[in-house]
Amino acid sequence: MSTVAVTRLIEAPVAAVWQVFTDLARRRDWLSAVTAVEVLTQEPFGAGATWRETRRMADGGEITEEFRVLECVIPERFVVTSPGIGADYRMTYSFVPVIAGRHKGGTMVTVVQDGGATAPAGRFLALIFGGLAAGTAEGALRRDLDDLAAAA
């Protein structure tokens, strides 16, 4: 099991940040690594919402993953799960309003990604490439939060 956590200050109120982040149909518009999004559920964003996202990888290839919202407390936090190839992971997003100081009115967004191997090959690869994979995941999460800050 590996855990990666990233926090980013966004100079926009929680409601605006939440709106941008949870508008599944428009994710491709503001996430620079995302090339396609297919929303699989019709209900508003919340527990049970499911979508597929295709991302451009650093090597130029693409990967498509399916995401499902496991828990959702509007506009404070939500938990997303995704089965991977040989590994599953879960991401918890938290949105905290900044109520004092020079960034008052902004939002602190934190994402914590927990991943674990589900197959023997995944366990072996995690053992060998664990640090590299964590670094890659951290970079991708930072880029996503930077994109979110620019969009919000």
N, C-alpha and C positions, 0 to 999 in steps of 0.2 A: 504494500500500500504506500503510495506517495501522496504528499499534500503540497500544493502550491497556493500561495495567497498573494494577492495584489490589491493595493488600495490607491485610489486616484481622487483628487479633489476636482470637482467640476463646478465651474462658475455659473450655475443655473439652479433654480429651485427644484426640490425633489419631484414635484408634480411634472415639470417639464422633462426632467431626466427619465422618469418612469415612463412617460408617454412615448418618448422616442424609443427607449429600450424594448418596450413590450408591444410595439406595433410590428407584429411579425411580418406582415405583407411588405413592409418598407425596409426590412433589415438590409437587403441588398443595396439600397440607396446610400446607406451611411457606413456600412462595414466594408472597409477597403479590401479585405481578403475574401469576401463572400461573392460568389459569381451567380448563385441561384438560391432561391428559397421557395419551398412548396409547403404551404400551410395545409395540414391534414385534418384539422378540426375547424368547425364553424363558430363555436361559441367564443365569447371574448376571452382575452388572456386570463388565465387562472389555472388552478389545478386541473390536470387532464389535457390542457392544450398541447398539441403535438405538431411538429414541423420537421421537414428535412432541409438541411442546409449544405450547399456545396461550397467548399473553400479551396482557394489556390494555396498550394504548399510551397515552401521555400525552394524546393527542387523543380518547380514549374508544373508539377502534376496537380491533380485535384482529388479531393476526398469528399464523399457525401456521408453525412451522419444524420441520424434521427434523434430528435430531442423531445422529451416529455416533461411538462411542469408537474412536479411531484407535490409541492406545497407552494402556497402563495398567500401572502399577507399584504394587501395593497395599501399604501405604496412603500412598504417597509422592506420586504424581502421576498425572495422566491428561491426555490430549489429546483434544479433541472437535472435530469438523469439522461445518460446516453450509453447504450451498449456499444462497445467498440469491437474491434477484431482482436480477440484474445484478452481484452481488458474492458472493464466497465468503469465509467466515471460519473461523478456527481459534482455539480457546481452550485454553490450557495452564493447568491447575490444579495448584498445589503445596501440600503440607501438611507443615509443618515443626514438630516438637515444640519447645516452649520448655523448655530444660533447666536454666536458671539464672535467678536474679533473682525479682522479685516476681510475675511471671507464669508461674513454673515450673509445668509441668503443662498449660499452655495450648497453643494451636496457632496458628502464623502461616500464614494461607491467602493465597496470591497467585494471581491470575488475570491472564494476559496474553492479550489478544485481538488477533490480526492479521487484517486484512481487506484484500481486494483486489478491484478491479472485474474482471468477466469479460466484460462487453459494452461496446460504445462508449458507450451511454447511461449505464451505471454509472460509466464513467471520467469522463464529463462531469459527472455529479452529484457524484462524489467531489471533483472539482476545485472545484466551486462550494460544496458544503456540507461539505467534509472536516472542518473544525474543529467545526462544529455536530454532525455525526454522531459525532465522537470524544467530544465532551462528553456527548451523549445516551447513548452506549455506556458511558462511565465512570459516569454516574449510575445506569444500570441495573445494572451490575456491583456498585457499592457497595451498592445496595438489596438485591441478592441475597445479598451477604456479611453484611449486617446481619440479614437474615431467617435465614440459616444460624446466625449467632451466637445469635439468640433461640431457635432450635429445638434447638441442641446444648446 
